[in-house]
Amino acid sequence: MVADLVMRGGAVPIRVRDHDGEGPPVLLLHGAGGDLTAWDAFAPLLTHAHRVVAMDLRGHGESGDGPWTWDAVLDDIAAAVDGLGLENPRVVGHSLGGMLAGMWGRRRPGCPAVVSLDGHRSSATEPRHYLGLPEEKVHQQLERLNSLFSARLSSLRRPGPEVASALREAPEFADCLPVFEQVGCPFLVVLAGREVPGLPAEFAELMAGYRAGLRRDLAALGERRPNVRVTEVEASHGMVVERPEAVAELVLDFLAASALAR
């Protein structure tokens, strides 16, 4: 039975949705501007093998507000884990949640496994990450892209402007791959193989360069770090909603394989 709860053991109240299920626990972390309902179609696909819990990050959904720092958010996650008695869950995150999953794996080297679903670096990252494009052109297009992102964030009810600003200014949000280098537990990194539907044509070349640079850098990461598996799914950044069955199969297979390898 699905149950919504509010955990009050940490610095801010955290809403969680316990999807129940049989087996080792899995914690799901949504992306920026989302909430735990993003997992409603995905979570039931895991419950035959895992107890599945989703949570609202601070400043999102129905969780409380508080200053956005990575350590504070990781402390929120730890408080929810402890309050629910999850002990040492596998952590699966999408977008911003995928970055946090990697940070959790770095903080908790004994974590059984972590998964990042297209949560590696912001598309508004450093020019050197856009393969095959001159730096000046990247700067010009990023100015327009950042304006679109700012307008989108300001239109959302949550997170508020303080959280949105903190994310934009965080180096790890611009590029989380240096964090991923420090993760020692089994780590699945899933890259979206298609662009987001409706992407303005003026950004097609920029995003193609972004994806090419990301493929290059993730492939190199997988070669350097034997605990990291990199794969790609034929879906856009919205893969959890677009293709929940395909993504769930990838996650389940990885979690099963990582359990056997321990």
N, C-alpha and C positions, 0 to 999 in steps of 0.2 A: 504494500500500500504506500502510495506517495504521501509524504508528510512535509509541510512547511514549518520551519522552526526559526526562532531568533536566538542566536548564541550571544550571551552577554559576559563571557569570561575574559574578553580582551579589552582593548582601549576604546573600541566603538562596537555597537551592536552589529552583528553580521547575520543576514538572512541566509538560510540554507534550505535546500530542497532535497530530502532524502528519498531517492527513488527505490530504496530497498534493494533486494537482489541477493544472490547466493555467491559466496566466495570472497577473495581478498578485496579490500576496499579500493575504490578509485575516486579521486576528487577531481571535479571538472571546474575549470576557470575560464570565464568568458572574456571577450575582448573589450576594448575601450568603447564606451557609449552603450554597451549592451547590459544584459543582466542574465540571471540564471535560467530564464525561460528560453534562452538561445539553445539550450541542450535538450529541450523537451522531446524532440523527435529522435535524438541521438541516444540519450541515456537508456531508454528501454532496450536498445539493441545490445547492451552490455550486461544486463541484469541476470542473464542465465549463468554468467561466469563470475560476476563481481557484485559486491554491494556498491552502489553508485550514488554519490552525493555531489550536488552542484551548489555553488555559493555565489552571492553577490559580493563583488569587491567593494571596499570602502568608497563612498562617494557615488556608488552605482545602485540601481534597482532600489531595494528597500533597506539596504544597509546604511549605517550611520556615516556621517561626515567626519573628516579628520584630515590633517595635513598629509599630502601624498609624498611619501618617501618609500623606496623599495623595501627598506628594513621594516617600516611600519606595516606595509601590506603583507610582507612575509610573516610578521608577528600575528596579524589578523588570521592568516591561514593556519598558523600553528595553534592559535586559540580555538579555532573551529574544529581542527583535527582532535585536539585534546578534549574539547567539550563533547564531541560525538563519540569518543572512544575509538577513533579510527586507527590509532597507534602509528602505523607507518604506511600510509597509503601510496599507491601509484598516483601520479599527478598528470593530468592531461589538460592542456590549455590551448585556446585558440587566439591568434593574434597577440594582443597584449598579454592574455592569459598564457600563451605559449612562452613568451619571454619570462613570465613569472615562474612557469614550470621549470625552465632552465635554471633560474635563480634558486628555486627550491632545491633542485638537484645539487647545485653547488654548495648550498648551506647544509644540506643533509646528505652526505656522501653514502650513507647506508640506505637511502631510499631505494626501493626495489626497481623502479623505472620511472622515467618522465617522458612526456610526449609534447612536442611543440607543433601545432597545426598552423602553418603559415604565420608564425610569429617570430621573425628573425631580425629584421631591421625595418624601420619606417621607410616608406617609399620616398620620403623627403629626407634622404640621407646625404652623405658627402659625395661630391661630384666624382671622386675616384671610383665609386662603387657602380657607376653607370658605364658599362662596357661599350666601347666603340663610339662614344660621343665626346665632342670637345667640351672642355670645362666651361667655357663661356656660354655655350648653348644650354648646358645643364643648369647653370645659374639662372638664366632667363626663364626657362620653363618651370624651375622650382619656385620661383616667385609667384607665378600664376597658380601652380598646384597648391602651394601653401595658403594662398588666399581662399581657394575652394575648401580646403580642410578646415580653415578657421571658421568659414561660414557654416560648414556642416556642424562643427562642434558647438558653435553658439546657438544653433537651432535645437539642440538636444536639451531635454529637461535636466538630465544628469549625464555625465558629471558636470559640476559647476566650473566656472572659469578658472578657479584656482587650481583644480586638478588638471584641467586641460592644459594650462600654462606650464605646470610642473612636468607633465609628460613631454610636451614639445621641447622643453629645455634639457631633458635628461639625456646624457650621452648614450646610455644603454638603450633608450627607446629609438634613437637614431640608428644604432647598430648594436645588437645584442650578441653578435658572434664572439667577441672577446670573452663574454661570460660563458658561452657554450664551450669554449676551450677548457674551462676549469671544472666542467661537470664530470664526475668520475663514475656515476652509476649508468646503467643502460639507458640510452637516450635515442628516441626516434624523432627525427626532424622531417616534417612533411612539407613539401613545397607545392604551391598551387601551380598547375600547368597552364591555366588560362587566365586572361585578364578579366577584371570585373565587368559584367555586362553594363553597357551604357557609358563606358569610359569615353570622354570626349576625344575625337580623332586627333586633336592637336597634341595630346599626350601619348599617342601610340608609340612613337619612336623612343620617347623618354622611358616609358615603362618596359619596352622591349630591351633597352639597355640595362635597366634595373634588374629584370629577370635574368639576363645573361650574366651579369656580374654576380648575382646571388647564386646561380647554378655553379659558376666557377668557384666561388668562395666556400660554398657548402660541400662541394666535391672534395676540395682540399682539406676541409675540416674532417670529413669522413676518413680520408687517407691518413691523417695525422692521429686521429683519436679512434682506436679500435672499438670503444664502447658506443660510438655514435653511428647510427644507421640513418642514411639520407635517402628519401624516396620522394616520388612526385605523384600527385593524383590529378586526373583529368577533370579539374573543376577550378573555379576561381577562388578568390580569397574567402568567399562565402561557402566554402566546401561543406561545413557542418550542416547547413540547411539544404544546399543543392544536392549533395550526394551522401546523406548520412549512412546509408548501408555500406557503401564502398569505404568510407573513412572508418567506420566501426570495424570492418573486417581487417583493415590495416592495423588498427590499434589492438584489437583482440589477438591477432597473430603475433604481434610484437610482444605484448604482455605475456602471452603463453611461452614464447621462446625465451624471453628474459628470465622467466621463473625457472625453466628447465636448466638454464645455464648457471644459475646461482649455486 
